[in-house]
Amino acid sequence: MKRAKSRTVSGGSTGPAANPQPAGCPFAEVHQQGVLLRVRVQPRASRTSVEGPLGNELKIRVAAPPVDDAANEALRRFLADRLARSRAAVQLLRGHKSRSKLVLVSGVTLSAVTSALATS
């Protein structure tokens, strides 16, 4: 009787411990280049601010209208300012024409993002 050889796969785990997240942070996860944020944008607000978690997204109000990419640029500028990063470090990966967006912030840690975006 032959035994099947067991293989060990390297490269990390894919379970829940692969991307550790703080308990109250369902909108952010660790990425190899930084942190991925799931954001829900409300354009044409009276002021630009973080409203807080909304399901598995972070609700951010931006004063810019959703015309000619103005709201997306306002979001990138706001996140770059709050996280002390350049605008080039904040990339919009998905949701260019949607209110739900996926944003990659390069060169930051998850704890730095959660503390900088904590609502007060």
N, C-alpha and C positions, 0 to 999 in steps of 0.2 A: 504494500500500500504506500503510495507516494503522498508526501505532505506538501501542501502548497506553501511556498515561501511567503513569509510576511514581509511587507514593505513598509519602511518608515518614510513618511513624507515630511520633508523639511519645509520651512517657510512660514511657520506660525500656525496658530489656531484660527478656526473660523467661528468659534462659539461666542457666547456673550462676553467672555473675558478678553476677546481679541481687541476690542475697542472700549476700554474702560471709560465710563461716563459718570459724572456726578449724578446723584440721585434725582435732583430736580432739573436736569438738563436734557430733555428729550429732543431738543432742536439742534444739538451740536454733536459731532463725532470726530475722533482723531483721524487724520489722513496722513499719508507719508510726507506730504509737503507742508502740512499745517493743520487747519481745522476746517471741516465742512459745516456750514450753517444752513438750516432750512428756515427760510424767512417768508413771512406773509407781509406784503407791503400794502399800505393804505396811502395812495397818492392824494394830492390836493388837501392835505391836512393843514391846520392852522400853524403848526410848527413841527419840526422834525424831532422825533423822540422815540425811545424804546417803550413800548406798552407792556411787554411781558410775554410769557409763553401763552400760546393759543393752540391747544392740542399738541402736536409734535412739531410745531413751527414757532418761531419768535416773531411776534407782531411788531413791526416798525412803521411808524407814520412818517411820511416825507411830505414836505410842503410843495414840492415840484409836481406839475401835472404829468400825466402819462403820455406826453406828446414828444415826438422826436427824441426819444431815449432820455428825456430829462429826469424822470423819476429813477431810472436805473443809475444814472450818473450821480444823482443826489444820494442814493443809497450807498454807492461805492465811496463817495466822499465822506459821508457820515460814519460809515464803519471804519474807514481808514483813520479818521480823526480820533474816534473813540478808542481804537486799538493801537494808536501810535505807530501806524504803518504807512507806507506810501500807497497811493492809489493803485499802482501797478501790482501791489501785493494782494489786492482784493479783486478777485475775478468772478464774474457772473458766469456760472457753468450752464445753468438751465433756467428757463422761465423768462426770457427776454421780453415776451409779450404777455406774460401772465402775472398775477399778483403773488403767486407762490413761486419762490425762487430758490435755487441752490447756489450758494456762494462759497468759494474757497478762499480762505485767508491764509496766505503763506507766511511761514516763519514765526508762528505764534503757538503757544500751548493752549490746551483746553481750559486749564484753570485761569489763564490770563484772559481768555475770551469771556468766560462766564462771569468773572469779577468785573470786567470792563463794561459788560452789557447788562449787569444787574440793575433792575429798575429801583428807583428810590422814591 
